[in-house]
Amino acid sequence: MTAIVEFVTGVLPVNGWRYPDLPLIERRHFERMGMGVIETRIEAEDQCRDIYDRLAYGGTAHEPKETNNG
């Protein structure tokens, strides 16, 4: 969420672009994008991390330092 807020407020560039500098059509496209949210009652950090890792890293190669194994 922090990265999204920083992008929209122009603090964080993505692929060299800051949100306020995007063409209007691109800003509107971004504004219409959906965001998936999962709510759980799991409190154990290791279980939450396992779920996060499965969702975030599924099919995407990551450096060892970006995972629990690094």
MIMIKE-61093 format. One record per atom (N, C-alpha, C, CB): residue number from 1; atom name; y, z, x negated. Coordinates in steps of 0.02 Angstrom, whole numbers, padded with zeros to 5 digits. Glycine has a CB too. Example, Ala and Ser with C-alpha at 12.3 -4.5 7.8 and 13.67 -1.06 7.14 Angstrom:
BEGIN
<r><n>1</n><atom>N</atom><north>-00284</north><up>00390</up><east>-00660</east></r>
<r><n>1</n><atom>CA</atom><north>-00225</north><up>00390</up><east>-00615</east></r>
<r><n>1</n><atom>C</atom><north>-00165</north><up>00390</up><east>-00660</east></r>
<r><n>1</n><atom>CB</atom><north>-00224</north><up>00452</up><east>-00565</east></r>
<r><n>2</n><atom>N</atom><north>-00112</north><up>00354</up><east>-00642</east></r>
<r><n>2</n><atom>CA</atom><north>-00053</north><up>00357</up><east>-00684</east></r>
<r><n>2</n><atom>C</atom><north>00002</north><up>00394</up><east>-00645</east></r>
<r><n>2</n><atom>CB</atom><north>-00030</north><up>00286</up><east>-00704</east></r>
END
This chain:
BEGIN
<r><n>1</n><atom>N</atom><north>-00059</north><up>00000</up><east>-00041</east></r>
<r><n>1</n><atom>CA</atom><north>00000</north><up>00000</up><east>00000</east></r>
<r><n>1</n><atom>C</atom><north>00063</north><up>00000</up><east>-00044</east></r>
<r><n>1</n><atom>CB</atom><north>00000</north><up>00060</up><east>00047</east></r>
<r><n>2</n><atom>N</atom><north>00060</north><up>00036</up><east>-00098</east></r>
<r><n>2</n><atom>CA</atom><north>00118</north><up>00039</up><east>-00143</east></r>
<r><n>2</n><atom>C</atom><north>00135</north><up>-00030</up><east>-00170</east></r>
<r><n>2</n><atom>CB</atom><north>00105</north><up>00087</up><east>-00201</east></r>
<r><n>3</n><atom>N</atom><north>00084</north><up>-00068</up><east>-00189</east></r>
<r><n>3</n><atom>CA</atom><north>00096</north><up>-00135</up><east>-00215</east></r>
<r><n>3</n><atom>C</atom><north>00128</north><up>-00180</up><east>-00163</east></r>
<r><n>3</n><atom>CB</atom><north>00030</north><up>-00167</up><east>-00240</east></r>
<r><n>4</n><atom>N</atom><north>00106</north><up>-00174</up><east>-00100</east></r>
<r><n>4</n><atom>CA</atom><north>00135</north><up>-00215</up><east>-00046</east></r>
<r><n>4</n><atom>C</atom><north>00208</north><up>-00197</up><east>-00036</east></r>
<r><n>4</n><atom>CB</atom><north>00096</north><up>-00206</up><east>00019</east></r>
<r><n>5</n><atom>N</atom><north>00222</north><up>-00132</up><east>-00033</east></r>
<r><n>5</n><atom>CA</atom><north>00292</north><up>-00110</up><east>-00024</east></r>
<r><n>5</n><atom>C</atom><north>00335</north><up>-00134</up><east>-00083</east></r>
<r><n>5</n><atom>CB</atom><north>00295</north><up>-00033</up><east>-00017</east></r>
<r><n>6</n><atom>N</atom><north>00309</north><up>-00127</up><east>-00143</east></r>
<r><n>6</n><atom>CA</atom><north>00348</north><up>-00148</up><east>-00202</east></r>
<r><n>6</n><atom>C</atom><north>00358</north><up>-00224</up><east>-00203</east></r>
<r><n>6</n><atom>CB</atom><north>00313</north><up>-00126</up><east>-00266</east></r>
<r><n>7</n><atom>N</atom><north>00310</north><up>-00262</up><east>-00179</east></r>
<r><n>7</n><atom>CA</atom><north>00318</north><up>-00334</up><east>-00175</east></r>
<r><n>7</n><atom>C</atom><north>00372</north><up>-00352</up><east>-00124</east></r>
<r><n>7</n><atom>CB</atom><north>00252</north><up>-00369</up><east>-00157</east></r>
<r><n>8</n><atom>N</atom><north>00367</north><up>-00323</up><east>-00065</east></r>
<r><n>8</n><atom>CA</atom><north>00415</north><up>-00340</up><east>-00011</east></r>
<r><n>8</n><atom>C</atom><north>00486</north><up>-00318</up><east>-00028</east></r>
<r><n>8</n><atom>CB</atom><north>00393</north><up>-00307</up><east>00055</east></r>
<r><n>9</n><atom>N</atom><north>00493</north><up>-00264</up><east>-00065</east></r>
<r><n>9</n><atom>CA</atom><north>00560</north><up>-00241</up><east>-00084</east></r>
<r><n>9</n><atom>C</atom><north>00586</north><up>-00276</up><east>-00147</east></r>
<r><n>9</n><atom>CB</atom><north>00560</north><up>-00166</up><east>-00094</east></r>
<r><n>10</n><atom>N</atom><north>00546</north><up>-00321</up><east>-00175</east></r>
<r><n>10</n><atom>CA</atom><north>00569</north><up>-00360</up><east>-00232</east></r>
<r><n>10</n><atom>C</atom><north>00559</north><up>-00327</up><east>-00300</east></r>
<r><n>10</n><atom>CB</atom><north>00641</north><up>-00375</up><east>-00224</east></r>
<r><n>11</n><atom>N</atom><north>00525</north><up>-00269</up><east>-00301</east></r>
<r><n>11</n><atom>CA</atom><north>00513</north><up>-00233</up><east>-00363</east></r>
<r><n>11</n><atom>C</atom><north>00456</north><up>-00265</up><east>-00403</east></r>
<r><n>11</n><atom>CB</atom><north>00498</north><up>-00159</up><east>-00349</east></r>
<r><n>12</n><atom>N</atom><north>00404</north><up>-00285</up><east>-00368</east></r>
<r><n>12</n><atom>CA</atom><north>00343</north><up>-00310</up><east>-00400</east></r>
<r><n>12</n><atom>C</atom><north>00336</north><up>-00385</up><east>-00390</east></r>
<r><n>12</n><atom>CB</atom><north>00282</north><up>-00274</up><east>-00374</east></r>
<r><n>13</n><atom>N</atom><north>00340</north><up>-00425</up><east>-00443</east></r>
<r><n>13</n><atom>CA</atom><north>00327</north><up>-00496</up><east>-00435</east></r>
<r><n>13</n><atom>C</atom><north>00253</north><up>-00510</up><east>-00431</east></r>
<r><n>13</n><atom>CB</atom><north>00359</north><up>-00536</up><east>-00493</east></r>
<r><n>14</n><atom>N</atom><north>00234</north><up>-00561</up><east>-00393</east></r>
<r><n>14</n><atom>CA</atom><north>00164</north><up>-00583</up><east>-00389</east></r>
<r><n>14</n><atom>C</atom><north>00163</north><up>-00657</up><east>-00407</east></r>
<r><n>14</n><atom>CB</atom><north>00134</north><up>-00571</up><east>-00317</east></r>
<r><n>15</n><atom>N</atom><north>00124</north><up>-00674</up><east>-00458</east></r>
<r><n>15</n><atom>CA</atom><north>00122</north><up>-00742</up><east>-00484</east></r>
<r><n>15</n><atom>C</atom><north>00193</north><up>-00768</up><east>-00500</east></r>
<r><n>15</n><atom>CB</atom><north>00088</north><up>-00790</up><east>-00433</east></r>
<r><n>16</n><atom>N</atom><north>00234</north><up>-00723</up><east>-00526</east></r>
<r><n>16</n><atom>CA</atom><north>00302</north><up>-00742</up><east>-00546</east></r>
<r><n>16</n><atom>C</atom><north>00353</north><up>-00743</up><east>-00490</east></r>
<r><n>16</n><atom>CB</atom><north>00300</north><up>-00808</up><east>-00578</east></r>
<r><n>17</n><atom>N</atom><north>00331</north><up>-00729</up><east>-00428</east></r>
<r><n>17</n><atom>CA</atom><north>00376</north><up>-00731</up><east>-00370</east></r>
<r><n>17</n><atom>C</atom><north>00391</north><up>-00660</up><east>-00345</east></r>
<r><n>17</n><atom>CB</atom><north>00345</north><up>-00773</up><east>-00314</east></r>
<r><n>18</n><atom>N</atom><north>00453</north><up>-00649</up><east>-00327</east></r>
<r><n>18</n><atom>CA</atom><north>00473</north><up>-00589</up><east>-00292</east></r>
<r><n>18</n><atom>C</atom><north>00483</north><up>-00608</up><east>-00219</east></r>
<r><n>18</n><atom>CB</atom><north>00538</north><up>-00556</up><east>-00322</east></r>
<r><n>19</n><atom>N</atom><north>00462</north><up>-00565</up><east>-00174</east></r>
<r><n>19</n><atom>CA</atom><north>00464</north><up>-00581</up><east>-00102</east></r>
<r><n>19</n><atom>C</atom><north>00532</north><up>-00607</up><east>-00079</east></r>
<r><n>19</n><atom>CB</atom><north>00446</north><up>-00519</up><east>-00062</east></r>
<r><n>20</n><atom>N</atom><north>00588</north><up>-00574</up><east>-00097</east></r>
<r><n>20</n><atom>CA</atom><north>00653</north><up>-00599</up><east>-00073</east></r>
<r><n>20</n><atom>C</atom><north>00670</north><up>-00669</up><east>-00097</east></r>
<r><n>20</n><atom>CB</atom><north>00707</north><up>-00552</up><east>-00095</east></r>
<r><n>21</n><atom>N</atom><north>00637</north><up>-00691</up><east>-00151</east></r>
<r><n>21</n><atom>CA</atom><north>00651</north><up>-00758</up><east>-00178</east></r>
<r><n>21</n><atom>C</atom><north>00605</north><up>-00812</up><east>-00150</east></r>
<r><n>21</n><atom>CB</atom><north>00645</north><up>-00757</up><east>-00253</east></r>
<r><n>22</n><atom>N</atom><north>00555</north><up>-00792</up><east>-00110</east></r>
<r><n>22</n><atom>CA</atom><north>00509</north><up>-00842</up><east>-00081</east></r>
<r><n>22</n><atom>C</atom><north>00546</north><up>-00885</up><east>-00030</east></r>
<r><n>22</n><atom>CB</atom><north>00449</north><up>-00807</up><east>-00047</east></r>
<r><n>23</n><atom>N</atom><north>00526</north><up>-00948</up><east>-00024</east></r>
<r><n>23</n><atom>CA</atom><north>00554</north><up>-00989</up><east>00030</east></r>
<r><n>23</n><atom>C</atom><north>00538</north><up>-00956</up><east>00098</east></r>
<r><n>23</n><atom>CB</atom><north>00525</north><up>-01062</up><east>00027</east></r>
<r><n>24</n><atom>N</atom><north>00581</north><up>-00967</up><east>00146</east></r>
<r><n>24</n><atom>CA</atom><north>00573</north><up>-00936</up><east>00212</east></r>
<r><n>24</n><atom>C</atom><north>00503</north><up>-00947</up><east>00242</east></r>
<r><n>24</n><atom>CB</atom><north>00626</north><up>-00963</up><east>00260</east></r>
<r><n>25</n><atom>N</atom><north>00477</north><up>-01008</up><east>00236</east></r>
<r><n>25</n><atom>CA</atom><north>00412</north><up>-01022</up><east>00265</east></r>
<r><n>25</n><atom>C</atom><north>00357</north><up>-00979</up><east>00233</east></r>
<r><n>25</n><atom>CB</atom><north>00394</north><up>-01097</up><east>00257</east></r>
<r><n>26</n><atom>N</atom><north>00362</north><up>-00966</up><east>00168</east></r>
<r><n>26</n><atom>CA</atom><north>00314</north><up>-00924</up><east>00133</east></r>
<r><n>26</n><atom>C</atom><north>00321</north><up>-00851</up><east>00154</east></r>
<r><n>26</n><atom>CB</atom><north>00322</north><up>-00931</up><east>00057</east></r>
<r><n>27</n><atom>N</atom><north>00382</north><up>-00827</up><east>00162</east></r>
<r><n>27</n><atom>CA</atom><north>00392</north><up>-00758</up><east>00186</east></r>
<r><n>27</n><atom>C</atom><north>00362</north><up>-00749</up><east>00255</east></r>
<r><n>27</n><atom>CB</atom><north>00468</north><up>-00740</up><east>00187</east></r>
<r><n>28</n><atom>N</atom><north>00373</north><up>-00798</up><east>00298</east></r>
<r><n>28</n><atom>CA</atom><north>00346</north><up>-00793</up><east>00367</east></r>
<r><n>28</n><atom>C</atom><north>00270</north><up>-00795</up><east>00366</east></r>
<r><n>28</n><atom>CB</atom><north>00373</north><up>-00851</up><east>00410</east></r>
<r><n>29</n><atom>N</atom><north>00242</north><up>-00836</up><east>00322</east></r>
<r><n>29</n><atom>CA</atom><north>00169</north><up>-00838</up><east>00316</east></r>
<r><n>29</n><atom>C</atom><north>00143</north><up>-00769</up><east>00294</east></r>
<r><n>29</n><atom>CB</atom><north>00147</north><up>-00892</up><east>00265</east></r>
<r><n>30</n><atom>N</atom><north>00175</north><up>-00739</up><east>00245</east></r>
<r><n>30</n><atom>CA</atom><north>00156</north><up>-00673</up><east>00221</east></r>
<r><n>30</n><atom>C</atom><north>00161</north><up>-00621</up><east>00277</east></r>
<r><n>30</n><atom>CB</atom><north>00199</north><up>-00652</up><east>00161</east></r>
<r><n>31</n><atom>N</atom><north>00215</north><up>-00624</up><east>00315</east></r>
<r><n>31</n><atom>CA</atom><north>00226</north><up>-00575</up><east>00369</east></r>
<r><n>31</n><atom>C</atom><north>00174</north><up>-00580</up><east>00424</east></r>
<r><n>31</n><atom>CB</atom><north>00295</north><up>-00585</up><east>00398</east></r>
<r><n>32</n><atom>N</atom><north>00143</north><up>-00637</up><east>00432</east></r>
<r><n>32</n><atom>CA</atom><north>00094</north><up>-00647</up><east>00485</east></r>
<r><n>32</n><atom>C</atom><north>00022</north><up>-00631</up><east>00463</east></r>
<r><n>32</n><atom>CB</atom><north>00097</north><up>-00717</up><east>00510</east></r>
<r><n>33</n><atom>N</atom><north>00013</north><up>-00616</up><east>00399</east></r>
<r><n>33</n><atom>CA</atom><north>-00053</north><up>-00601</up><east>00374</east></r>
<r><n>33</n><atom>C</atom><north>-00078</north><up>-00534</up><east>00401</east></r>
<r><n>33</n><atom>CB</atom><north>-00054</north><up>-00600</up><east>00296</east></r>
<r><n>34</n><atom>N</atom><north>-00142</north><up>-00532</up><east>00416</east></r>
<r><n>34</n><atom>CA</atom><north>-00172</north><up>-00469</up><east>00438</east></r>
<r><n>34</n><atom>C</atom><north>-00194</north><up>-00427</up><east>00379</east></r>
<r><n>34</n><atom>CB</atom><north>-00230</north><up>-00483</up><east>00486</east></r>
<r><n>35</n><atom>N</atom><north>-00205</north><up>-00364</up><east>00392</east></r>
<r><n>35</n><atom>CA</atom><north>-00230</north><up>-00320</up><east>00340</east></r>
<r><n>35</n><atom>C</atom><north>-00286</north><up>-00278</up><east>00369</east></r>
<r><n>35</n><atom>CB</atom><north>-00173</north><up>-00274</up><east>00311</east></r>
<r><n>36</n><atom>N</atom><north>-00343</north><up>-00280</up><east>00337</east></r>
<r><n>36</n><atom>CA</atom><north>-00400</north><up>-00241</up><east>00359</east></r>
<r><n>36</n><atom>C</atom><north>-00391</north><up>-00167</up><east>00340</east></r>
<r><n>36</n><atom>CB</atom><north>-00465</north><up>-00268</up><east>00330</east></r>
<r><n>37</n><atom>N</atom><north>-00411</north><up>-00124</up><east>00385</east></r>
<r><n>37</n><atom>CA</atom><north>-00406</north><up>-00052</up><east>00373</east></r>
<r><n>37</n><atom>C</atom><north>-00472</north><up>-00021</up><east>00395</east></r>
<r><n>37</n><atom>CB</atom><north>-00346</north><up>-00020</up><east>00412</east></r>
<r><n>38</n><atom>N</atom><north>-00497</north><up>00024</up><east>00354</east></r>
<r><n>38</n><atom>CA</atom><north>-00557</north><up>00060</up><east>00372</east></r>
<r><n>38</n><atom>C</atom><north>-00540</north><up>00135</up><east>00371</east></r>
<r><n>38</n><atom>CB</atom><north>-00616</north><up>00044</up><east>00322</east></r>
<r><n>39</n><atom>N</atom><north>-00557</north><up>00167</up><east>00426</east></r>
<r><n>39</n><atom>CA</atom><north>-00546</north><up>00239</up><east>00431</east></r>
<r><n>39</n><atom>C</atom><north>-00614</north><up>00274</up><east>00430</east></r>
<r><n>39</n><atom>CB</atom><north>-00506</north><up>00258</up><east>00496</east></r>
<r><n>40</n><atom>N</atom><north>-00619</north><up>00327</up><east>00391</east></r>
<r><n>40</n><atom>CA</atom><north>-00682</north><up>00363</up><east>00385</east></r>
<r><n>40</n><atom>C</atom><north>-00669</north><up>00438</up><east>00384</east></r>
<r><n>40</n><atom>CB</atom><north>-00720</north><up>00341</up><east>00322</east></r>
<r><n>41</n><atom>N</atom><north>-00720</north><up>00475</up><east>00397</east></r>
<r><n>41</n><atom>CA</atom><north>-00715</north><up>00548</up><east>00394</east></r>
<r><n>41</n><atom>C</atom><north>-00750</north><up>00574</up><east>00331</east></r>
<r><n>41</n><atom>CB</atom><north>-00746</north><up>00580</up><east>00457</east></r>
<r><n>42</n><atom>N</atom><north>-00771</north><up>00529</up><east>00289</east></r>
<r><n>42</n><atom>CA</atom><north>-00805</north><up>00550</up><east>00227</east></r>
<r><n>42</n><atom>C</atom><north>-00753</north><up>00584</up><east>00182</east></r>
<r><n>42</n><atom>CB</atom><north>-00838</north><up>00488</up><east>00191</east></r>
<r><n>43</n><atom>N</atom><north>-00770</north><up>00643</up><east>00157</east></r>
<r><n>43</n><atom>CA</atom><north>-00724</north><up>00680</up><east>00114</east></r>
<r><n>43</n><atom>C</atom><north>-00746</north><up>00683</up><east>00042</east></r>
<r><n>43</n><atom>CB</atom><north>-00716</north><up>00749</up><east>00141</east></r>
<r><n>44</n><atom>N</atom><north>-00810</north><up>00671</up><east>00029</east></r>
<r><n>44</n><atom>CA</atom><north>-00835</north><up>00674</up><east>-00040</east></r>
<r><n>44</n><atom>C</atom><north>-00807</north><up>00615</up><east>-00079</east></r>
<r><n>44</n><atom>CB</atom><north>-00912</north><up>00673</up><east>-00041</east></r>
<r><n>45</n><atom>N</atom><north>-00773</north><up>00631</up><east>-00134</east></r>
<r><n>45</n><atom>CA</atom><north>-00740</north><up>00578</up><east>-00173</east></r>
<r><n>45</n><atom>C</atom><north>-00789</north><up>00526</up><east>-00199</east></r>
<r><n>45</n><atom>CB</atom><north>-00702</north><up>00608</up><east>-00231</east></r>
<r><n>46</n><atom>N</atom><north>-00848</north><up>00547</up><east>-00221</east></r>
<r><n>46</n><atom>CA</atom><north>-00895</north><up>00499</up><east>-00247</east></r>
<r><n>46</n><atom>C</atom><north>-00919</north><up>00450</up><east>-00194</east></r>
<r><n>46</n><atom>CB</atom><north>-00955</north><up>00535</up><east>-00278</east></r>
<r><n>47</n><atom>N</atom><north>-00926</north><up>00473</up><east>-00132</east></r>
<r><n>47</n><atom>CA</atom><north>-00945</north><up>00428</up><east>-00078</east></r>
<r><n>47</n><atom>C</atom><north>-00888</north><up>00380</up><east>-00060</east></r>
<r><n>47</n><atom>CB</atom><north>-00967</north><up>00469</up><east>-00016</east></r>
<r><n>48</n><atom>N</atom><north>-00828</north><up>00407</up><east>-00058</east></r>
<r><n>48</n><atom>CA</atom><north>-00769</north><up>00364</up><east>-00045</east></r>
<r><n>48</n><atom>C</atom><north>-00762</north><up>00311</up><east>-00099</east></r>
<r><n>48</n><atom>CB</atom><north>-00705</north><up>00406</up><east>-00040</east></r>
<r><n>49</n><atom>N</atom><north>-00771</north><up>00331</up><east>-00162</east></r>
<r><n>49</n><atom>CA</atom><north>-00765</north><up>00284</up><east>-00218</east></r>
<r><n>49</n><atom>C</atom><north>-00819</north><up>00230</up><east>-00213</east></r>
<r><n>49</n><atom>CB</atom><north>-00771</north><up>00322</up><east>-00285</east></r>
<r><n>50</n><atom>N</atom><north>-00880</north><up>00249</up><east>-00194</east></r>
<r><n>50</n><atom>CA</atom><north>-00933</north><up>00201</up><east>-00187</east></r>
<r><n>50</n><atom>C</atom><north>-00916</north><up>00148</up><east>-00134</east></r>
<r><n>50</n><atom>CB</atom><north>-00999</north><up>00236</up><east>-00169</east></r>
<r><n>51</n><atom>N</atom><north>-00890</north><up>00171</up><east>-00077</east></r>
<r><n>51</n><atom>CA</atom><north>-00870</north><up>00124</up><east>-00024</east></r>
<r><n>51</n><atom>C</atom><north>-00813</north><up>00080</up><east>-00048</east></r>
<r><n>51</n><atom>CB</atom><north>-00849</north><up>00163</up><east>00040</east></r>
<r><n>52</n><atom>N</atom><north>-00764</north><up>00110</up><east>-00080</east></r>
<r><n>52</n><atom>CA</atom><north>-00707</north><up>00071</up><east>-00106</east></r>
<r><n>52</n><atom>C</atom><north>-00732</north><up>00018</up><east>-00155</east></r>
<r><n>52</n><atom>CB</atom><north>-00655</north><up>00118</up><east>-00141</east></r>
<r><n>53</n><atom>N</atom><north>-00774</north><up>00039</up><east>-00203</east></r>
<r><n>53</n><atom>CA</atom><north>-00799</north><up>-00009</up><east>-00253</east></r>
<r><n>53</n><atom>C</atom><north>-00836</north><up>-00067</up><east>-00221</east></r>
<r><n>53</n><atom>CB</atom><north>-00844</north><up>00027</up><east>-00303</east></r>
<r><n>54</n><atom>N</atom><north>-00877</north><up>-00052</up><east>-00171</east></r>
<r><n>54</n><atom>CA</atom><north>-00915</north><up>-00105</up><east>-00138</east></r>
<r><n>54</n><atom>C</atom><north>-00868</north><up>-00155</up><east>-00103</east></r>
<r><n>54</n><atom>CB</atom><north>-00964</north><up>-00074</up><east>-00086</east></r>
<r><n>55</n><atom>N</atom><north>-00814</north><up>-00130</up><east>-00074</east></r>
<r><n>55</n><atom>CA</atom><north>-00767</north><up>-00174</up><east>-00039</east></r>
<r><n>55</n><atom>C</atom><north>-00722</north><up>-00210</up><east>-00087</east></r>
<r><n>55</n><atom>CB</atom><north>-00726</north><up>-00134</up><east>00011</east></r>
<r><n>56</n><atom>N</atom><north>-00696</north><up>-00175</up><east>-00137</east></r>
<r><n>56</n><atom>CA</atom><north>-00646</north><up>-00204</up><east>-00182</east></r>
<r><n>56</n><atom>C</atom><north>-00676</north><up>-00249</up><east>-00234</east></r>
<r><n>56</n><atom>CB</atom><north>-00607</north><up>-00149</up><east>-00215</east></r>
<r><n>57</n><atom>N</atom><north>-00736</north><up>-00234</up><east>-00257</east></r>
<r><n>57</n><atom>CA</atom><north>-00765</north><up>-00271</up><east>-00313</east></r>
<r><n>57</n><atom>C</atom><north>-00819</north><up>-00321</up><east>-00293</east></r>
<r><n>57</n><atom>CB</atom><north>-00793</north><up>-00224</up><east>-00363</east></r>
<r><n>58</n><atom>N</atom><north>-00835</north><up>-00324</up><east>-00230</east></r>
<r><n>58</n><atom>CA</atom><north>-00887</north><up>-00370</up><east>-00207</east></r>
<r><n>58</n><atom>C</atom><north>-00871</north><up>-00442</up><east>-00223</east></r>
<r><n>58</n><atom>CB</atom><north>-00899</north><up>-00362</up><east>-00132</east></r>
<r><n>59</n><atom>N</atom><north>-00908</north><up>-00472</up><east>-00268</east></r>
<r><n>59</n><atom>CA</atom><north>-00898</north><up>-00543</up><east>-00285</east></r>
<r><n>59</n><atom>C</atom><north>-00842</north><up>-00556</up><east>-00334</east></r>
<r><n>59</n><atom>CB</atom><north>-00884</north><up>-00580</up><east>-00223</east></r>
<r><n>60</n><atom>N</atom><north>-00808</north><up>-00505</up><east>-00357</east></r>
<r><n>60</n><atom>CA</atom><north>-00753</north><up>-00514</up><east>-00404</east></r>
<r><n>60</n><atom>C</atom><north>-00770</north><up>-00479</up><east>-00470</east></r>
<r><n>60</n><atom>CB</atom><north>-00686</north><up>-00487</up><east>-00375</east></r>
<r><n>61</n><atom>N</atom><north>-00769</north><up>-00516</up><east>-00524</east></r>
<r><n>61</n><atom>CA</atom><north>-00782</north><up>-00485</up><east>-00589</east></r>
<r><n>61</n><atom>C</atom><north>-00724</north><up>-00441</up><east>-00610</east></r>
<r><n>61</n><atom>CB</atom><north>-00796</north><up>-00540</up><east>-00643</east></r>
<r><n>62</n><atom>N</atom><north>-00739</north><up>-00381</up><east>-00634</east></r>
<r><n>62</n><atom>CA</atom><north>-00688</north><up>-00335</up><east>-00658</east></r>
<r><n>62</n><atom>C</atom><north>-00706</north><up>-00311</up><east>-00728</east></r>
<r><n>62</n><atom>CB</atom><north>-00681</north><up>-00274</up><east>-00610</east></r>
<r><n>63</n><atom>N</atom><north>-00655</north><up>-00293</up><east>-00764</east></r>
<r><n>63</n><atom>CA</atom><north>-00665</north><up>-00264</up><east>-00830</east></r>
<r><n>63</n><atom>C</atom><north>-00694</north><up>-00194</up><east>-00822</east></r>
<r><n>63</n><atom>CB</atom><north>-00598</north><up>-00262</up><east>-00871</east></r>
<r><n>64</n><atom>N</atom><north>-00735</north><up>-00171</up><east>-00870</east></r>
<r><n>64</n><atom>CA</atom><north>-00764</north><up>-00104</up><east>-00864</east></r>
<r><n>64</n><atom>C</atom><north>-00711</north><up>-00049</up><east>-00854</east></r>
<r><n>64</n><atom>CB</atom><north>-00804</north><up>-00088</up><east>-00926</east></r>
<r><n>65</n><atom>N</atom><north>-00652</north><up>-00056</up><east>-00884</east></r>
<r><n>65</n><atom>CA</atom><north>-00600</north><up>-00005</up><east>-00876</east></r>
<r><n>65</n><atom>C</atom><north>-00574</north><up>-00002</up><east>-00804</east></r>
<r><n>65</n><atom>CB</atom><north>-00542</north><up>-00019</up><east>-00923</east></r>
<r><n>66</n><atom>N</atom><north>-00587</north><up>-00053</up><east>-00763</east></r>
<r><n>66</n><atom>CA</atom><north>-00564</north><up>-00055</up><east>-00694</east></r>
<r><n>66</n><atom>C</atom><north>-00614</north><up>-00025</up><east>-00645</east></r>
<r><n>66</n><atom>CB</atom><north>-00549</north><up>-00125</up><east>-00674</east></r>
<r><n>67</n><atom>N</atom><north>-00670</north><up>-00002</up><east>-00671</east></r>
<r><n>67</n><atom>CA</atom><north>-00723</north><up>00026</up><east>-00628</east></r>
<r><n>67</n><atom>C</atom><north>-00737</north><up>00097</up><east>-00647</east></r>
<r><n>67</n><atom>CB</atom><north>-00787</north><up>-00016</up><east>-00633</east></r>
<r><n>68</n><atom>N</atom><north>-00781</north><up>00129</up><east>-00610</east></r>
<r><n>68</n><atom>CA</atom><north>-00803</north><up>00198</up><east>-00627</east></r>
<r><n>68</n><atom>C</atom><north>-00841</north><up>00200</up><east>-00692</east></r>
<r><n>68</n><atom>CB</atom><north>-00845</north><up>00227</up><east>-00571</east></r>
<r><n>69</n><atom>N</atom><north>-00867</north><up>00143</up><east>-00713</east></r>
<r><n>69</n><atom>CA</atom><north>-00909</north><up>00142</up><east>-00774</east></r>
<r><n>69</n><atom>C</atom><north>-00869</north><up>00134</up><east>-00838</east></r>
<r><n>69</n><atom>CB</atom><north>-00959</north><up>00085</up><east>-00769</east></r>
<r><n>70</n><atom>N</atom><north>-00803</north><up>00128</up><east>-00831</east></r>
<r><n>70</n><atom>CA</atom><north>-00763</north><up>00113</up><east>-00891</east></r>
<r><n>70</n><atom>C</atom><north>-00729</north><up>00169</up><east>-00921</east></r>
<r><n>70</n><atom>CB</atom><north>-00715</north><up>00066</up><east>-00877</east></r>
END
